Structure formats: structure tokens, C-alpha cells
Amino acid sequence: MAKNSEFPFVTVIIPAYNEERYIGKCLKEWVNQDYPKDRYEILVYDGMSTDRTAEIVKDFERRYPDLVKYRKNPKRRQVYAFNMGIREARGEFFIIFGAHAYPERNFLRKSVETFLKVKAEEPKLAGVGGKIIKLYENRLAKLVALIYSSPLSGASSFWFEDKPHFAKTVAFALYDKKIAEEIGNFDEDMIVGNDFEFNLRINKRGYKLFFNPEIRSYYYARSTWKGFLKQTFNYGAVKAVAIRKGYFSPLWLAPLGFLGFEVLIPFWRFLVPLFALYWIALLGEGVRLWRKTGNVDALALPPVMWLFHNLISIGFIAGLIFGKKAFR
């Protein structure tokens, strides 16, 4: 059996703002990881919460003083917490995790084992991430989860893939701290989508990311229309701001084509069949997800996905024009 000193030390960085409903479950699962307790630390950065978040975190700090540390994040946004955490981290690896989620109890061990195994074959490995299981608080949350479960949403592969693979983006990932510092940590212009840009930069520098579905965590899907609409708008703006920063993928231009397509339909009759095919594809995807999940709400996917695509388009255009000021 390996000695504790043979396990790499890992720092878990958790930004939190008004997460009193979720932070307790998150920390409970983190302090009970099947990983040596003296080989990791949990740094929680409170964005000046106005609810009981700080009280809950400080209670964990009292009970687990060698494991949990409460910190204030006066700038509130999570990207500042990420960089504060990296600077303060004692670990040679760090994990960025959400207070709105919780890990399985083998999450840390699986992450480390996966990293070390893949690193032995791929020396340019920078990070590994895993599968996110969506949890639903209400009917809207289930519908939102269905959207992100579809490749038609443009979501990252970790939302719907089930096979290990090298990926462009990973979530709740374990990163090599030296590589993160080498590429400049997180871009603080990206007050939204900072993890997306960070992963893009990792790839741009020639490093690799790996997805392992055995690394599992649970995320509470958005459960209000306001939260869903805001998140979707920002989803489009992030891609546009990434373009302004020098990144590019032809797929990111789809929002411009989508809006132009709708505007031009009255003037170009040959576009009508394409528009019809788009709706047929949405209907087919709704039926597929209904049969796969048993959730009849999947049949309502076409109009909601149409709204989703249009909001991404509007956010994308706003991001091209206003840059980071477009973020909501």
C-alpha cells in the first residue's frame, strides 16, 4: 500500500457566493474523500455572500482546521478566486470546483490516478476532468439538462460523452500547477467563461486535456428562467470575446449564420427548405431524447432550443461589439 507521502498534494479551490443551499453538501463530500487527509486542502473563497454561506464554511473550518480554509474574495467574481487560490495553493496540482455541485467520494483519487496514468504516455498532459451528472430541482431544470445533453446545443463533450478521450475542454478538472503558472493562470478579463478560455489557452500552448467518465461529480442544473436566459446569453458572449482575444473555431460563427438565416428567409425562398430541415432536426432530437430519458418534456425541446440558439446569437454579437462589457 502506498505511503501518504507518495500521493501528490492537491489544492481544491471552491469559489462561492450565496450558496447556503449547496455548500454544505459540497464540503461534506470533499472532507470525506477516500484520499489521505494530509495530502490535500480545500480553499473556499467567499464572494462576500449575504446569506449563511460564510457561516457554513467557517463551521467546516472549525471542525476540519487542517483541511478546510475560509477566505474572502472581495472582488466577488470567481475568476479572482481561481487566481487567488492558485497563488495560495500548497499543492503541485489544483482542482477548480463549483459550490453548486459535489463530487463522488473517489473523485480526488480517480483524478490523480487518471492524471498519473495518462501523463506516463502523454508528457504534454495539463489536466484531467470527468463526467458531470445533472441534478434537477424542478421541471425547468430537467428541461435545461436535456438541452445540454444534446450535441445540437454546442455544449462541451463532458456533458454527453461516455468514453475516455482527449478533449478540448474539461470541467471540475485537476490541473498541473506549474503549467497553469507557465501560461499565466486565469484571464481576469473573462469574468464569465474563464475556464473555457483557460482550456483554450492550454490547447494553444500545445498541452493536452483528458476526459475520464469514471471521475464523477453532480451539478444542480439551473432552475429559473432568469438564470437559464442569462447563462445562455453569456454562453454566446464568451465565444465572441474569445475571438477578440485571438482564438478561433469556424463553429463559433454559427450564431451569426443562424440569425442571418432567419432574417433572410423572407427574401430568399430557397432558404425555407433549410429552415424546415432545422426544425425537423430539432423535432427528431426531441423524440430521441424522450425515448432515451423517458422525459416527455423532451418533446418541447424544439421551441426552447430555438430560443436557446437565438439567445446565443444575440450574446455572440454583443460580445463581438462590446467585448467583456457584454457579460451579464
C-alpha positions in Angstrom: 0.0 0.0 0.0 1.4 3.4 -1.0 2.6 5.7 1.8 0.8 9.0 2.2 3.9 10.9 1.1 3.7 9.1 -2.3 0.4 10.7 -3.0 0.7 14.1 -4.7 -0.6 17.1 -2.7 -3.7 18.7 -4.2 -5.4 22.0 -3.6 -9.1 22.2 -4.1 -10.3 25.7 -5.0 -14.0 26.5 -4.5 -15.5 29.9 -5.2 -18.8 30.5 -3.6 -21.4 33.3 -3.5 -24.8 32.9 -1.8 -24.6 29.1 -1.9 -26.1 28.3 1.5 -28.3 25.6 0.0 -25.5 23.7 -1.6 -22.1 24.5 0.0 -22.7 22.1 3.0 -23.2 19.1 0.8 -20.3 20.1 -1.4 -17.9 20.4 1.6 -19.2 17.2 3.2 -18.3 15.2 0.2 -14.9 16.9 -0.1 -13.8 16.3 3.5 -14.8 12.6 3.1 -12.8 11.8 0.1 -11.0 8.4 0.0 -7.7 10.2 -0.3 -5.1 10.8 2.5 -6.4 13.8 4.5 -2.8 15.2 4.9 -2.4 15.2 1.1 -5.0 17.8 0.1 -6.5 21.1 1.2 -9.8 22.8 0.5 -9.7 26.6 0.0 -13.2 28.2 -0.2 -13.3 31.8 -1.5 -16.5 33.6 -0.4 -17.5 36.4 -2.8 -19.0 38.4 0.1 -22.1 36.4 0.4 -25.2 37.9 2.0 -26.7 34.6 3.2 -25.3 31.9 5.5 -22.6 30.7 3.2 -19.7 32.1 5.3 -21.2 30.7 8.5 -21.4 27.2 7.0 -17.9 27.2 5.6 -16.5 28.6 8.9 -18.2 25.7 10.7 -16.4 23.2 8.5 -13.2 25.1 9.1 -13.7 24.7 12.8 -14.3 21.0 12.5 -11.6 20.3 10.0 -8.9 23.0 10.6 -6.2 21.1 8.8 -8.3 20.6 5.7 -10.8 23.5 5.1 -9.8 27.1 4.9 -12.2 30.0 4.6 -11.1 33.0 2.5 -12.8 36.2 1.4 -13.0 37.2 -2.2 -13.7 41.0 -2.1 -13.9 41.2 -5.9 -16.7 38.6 -5.9 -16.2 37.1 -9.3 -15.0 33.5 -9.4 -12.1 34.2 -11.7 -10.4 36.2 -9.0 -10.9 33.3 -6.6 -9.3 31.0 -9.0 -6.1 33.0 -9.2 -6.0 33.7 -5.5 -6.3 30.0 -5.0 -3.5 29.1 -7.4 -1.2 31.7 -5.7 -2.0 30.3 -2.2 -2.1 26.7 -3.2 0.3 24.3 -1.4 -0.4 21.6 -3.9 1.5 20.6 -7.0 -1.9 20.1 -8.5 -5.1 22.0 -8.1 -8.8 21.4 -8.8 -11.3 24.1 -9.7 -14.7 23.1 -8.3 -18.1 24.6 -8.0 -20.1 25.2 -4.8 -23.2 24.4 -6.8 -22.0 20.8 -7.1 -20.5 18.0 -5.2 -18.0 15.1 -6.0 -18.2 11.4 -5.6 -16.0 10.3 -2.7 -13.4 8.8 -5.0 -13.3 11.9 -7.2 -9.9 13.1 -6.0 -8.3 9.7 -6.1 -9.7 9.0 -9.6 -8.5 12.4 -10.8 -4.9 11.8 -9.5 -4.8 8.2 -10.8 -6.0 9.2 -14.2 -3.5 12.1 -14.5 -0.5 10.0 -13.5 -1.6 7.1 -15.8 -2.2 9.4 -18.9 0.9 11.5 -18.1 3.1 8.4 -18.4 2.0 8.1 -22.1 1.5 11.8 -22.9 4.1 14.2 -21.3 2.2 17.3 -22.5 -0.8 16.5 -20.3 -2.0 19.6 -18.4 -5.2 18.4 -16.8 -7.9 15.8 -16.5 -11.7 16.1 -16.0 -14.7 13.9 -15.7 -18.4 13.3 -16.1 -20.9 15.7 -14.7 -24.2 14.2 -13.6 -27.0 16.7 -13.7 -29.5 17.0 -10.8 -32.9 18.6 -11.1 -34.7 20.7 -8.6 -37.8 21.3 -10.7 -39.3 20.7 -14.1 -37.4 23.5 -15.8 -34.1 22.2 -14.5 -34.8 18.9 -16.2 -35.6 20.6 -19.5 -32.4 22.7 -19.3 -30.4 19.5 -18.6 -31.9 17.9 -21.7 -30.7 20.9 -23.8 -27.1 20.4 -22.6 -27.4 16.7 -23.1 -27.8 17.3 -26.9 -24.9 17.8 -29.3 -27.2 20.4 -31.0 -26.6 22.7 -28.0 -22.9 23.0 -28.9 -22.1 22.1 -25.3 -18.7 20.6 -24.4 -18.4 16.8 -24.7 -18.2 16.2 -21.0 -21.9 16.8 -20.8 -22.9 13.9 -23.0 -19.9 11.7 -23.8 -19.3 8.4 -22.0 -15.9 7.3 -23.3 -12.4 8.4 -22.2 -10.8 10.7 -24.7 -8.5 13.7 -25.1 -10.8 16.8 -25.1 -10.7 20.5 -25.9 -12.4 21.4 -22.7 -12.9 19.7 -19.3 -14.8 20.7 -16.2 -14.0 20.5 -12.5 -10.6 19.5 -13.6 -7.3 18.6 -11.9 -4.6 20.8 -13.3 -0.8 20.8 -13.1 0.0 24.0 -11.2 3.3 24.6 -13.0 1.7 24.5 -16.4 -1.1 26.9 -15.2 1.5 29.3 -13.9 3.5 29.0 -17.1 0.5 30.1 -19.3 -0.4 32.9 -16.9 -3.2 31.4 -14.8 -6.8 32.5 -15.5 -7.6 35.6 -17.7 -9.3 38.1 -15.4 -10.9 39.8 -18.3 -13.1 36.7 -18.6 -15.4 37.3 -15.7 -17.6 34.7 -17.4 -16.3 31.6 -19.3 -12.9 31.8 -17.7 -12.5 28.1 -17.5 -13.4 27.8 -21.2 -10.7 30.4 -22.2 -8.2 28.8 -19.8 -8.7 25.4 -21.6 -8.3 27.1 -25.0 -5.0 28.6 -23.9 -3.8 25.2 -22.7 -4.5 23.7 -26.1 -3.0 26.7 -27.9 0.3 26.2 -26.0 0.4 22.6 -27.1 -0.7 20.9 -23.9 -3.4 18.3 -23.7 -6.6 17.7 -21.6 -8.1 14.3 -20.9 -11.7 13.3 -20.1 -12.4 10.2 -18.0 -16.1 9.4 -17.3 -15.1 7.5 -14.2 -14.4 10.8 -12.5 -17.9 11.8 -11.5 -19.5 14.8 -9.9 -23.0 16.1 -9.5 -24.3 19.5 -10.6 -27.6 21.2 -9.8 -29.0 22.4 -13.2 -30.3 26.0 -13.5 -33.9 26.1 -12.1 -35.2 29.6 -13.0 -35.9 31.1 -16.4 -33.9 34.2 -15.4 -30.8 32.1 -14.6 -31.2 30.0 -17.8 -31.6 33.0 -20.1 -28.6 34.8 -18.5 -26.4 31.8 -18.8 -27.4 31.2 -22.4 -26.7 34.8 -23.4 -23.3 34.7 -21.7 -22.6 31.4 -23.5 -22.6 33.2 -26.8 -20.7 36.3 -25.5 -17.9 34.0 -24.2 -17.2 32.7 -27.7 -17.2 36.2 -29.2 -14.8 37.5 -26.6 -12.6 34.5 -27.2 -12.4 35.5 -30.9 -11.5 39.1 -29.9 -8.6 37.5 -27.9 -7.2 35.7 -30.8 -8.9 32.3 -30.6 -11.0 30.9 -33.5 -13.1 28.0 -34.5 -15.4 28.0 -37.6 -18.2 26.6 -35.4 -18.2 29.8 -33.4 -19.5 31.6 -36.4 -22.7 29.5 -36.4 -24.6 32.1 -34.3 -24.0 34.8 -37.0 -25.2 32.5 -39.7 -28.2 31.5 -37.6 -29.5 35.0 -37.1 -28.7 35.9 -40.7 -30.6 32.8 -41.9 -33.7 33.9 -40.0 -33.6 37.5 -41.3 -33.0 36.5 -44.9 -35.8 33.9 -45.1 -38.5 36.4 -46.3 -36.2 37.5 -49.2 -34.7 34.2 -50.3 -37.2 31.4 -50.9 -34.5 28.7 -51.2 -33.7 29.2 -47.5 -37.2 28.0 -46.5 -36.3 24.3 -47.0 -33.2 24.7 -44.9 -35.2 26.3 -42.1 -37.7 23.4 -42.4 -34.8 21.0 -42.0 -33.6 22.8 -38.9 -37.0 22.3 -37.3 -37.1 18.7 -38.4 -33.7 18.1 -36.8 -35.0 19.7 -33.5 -38.1 17.6 -33.6 -36.0 14.5 -34.2 -33.7 15.3 -31.4 -36.6 15.9 -29.1 -38.0 12.5 -29.9 -34.6 10.9 -29.5 -34.1 12.4 -26.0 -37.7 11.5 -25.0 -37.0 7.8 -25.9 -33.6 7.9 -24.2 -34.6 9.6 -21.0 -38.3 8.8 -20.7 -38.9 12.6 -20.0 -41.9 13.7 -22.1 -40.8 17.3 -21.7 -38.2 16.5 -24.4 -41.0 16.9 -26.9 -41.0 20.6 -26.0 -37.3 20.8 -26.9 -37.7 22.4 -30.4 -39.1 25.9 -29.4 -36.8 26.0 -26.3 -33.8 25.1 -28.3 -34.8 27.7 -30.9 -34.9 30.3 -28.1 -31.5 28.9 -26.8 -29.9 29.3 -30.2 -31.2 32.8 -30.7 -30.0 34.0 -27.3 -26.6 32.6 -28.0 -26.6 34.5 -31.3 -27.5 37.8 -29.6 -24.9 37.2 -26.9 -22.3 36.4 -29.5 -23.0 39.7 -31.4 -22.9 41.7 -28.2 -19.6 40.1 -27.3 -18.1 41.0 -30.7 -19.2 44.6 -30.3 -18.7 45.3 -26.5 -16.2 42.7 -25.5 -16.2 41.8 -21.8 -18.7 44.5 -21.1 -21.3 42.3 -22.8 -21.2 39.8 -19.9 -24.3 39.8 -17.7 
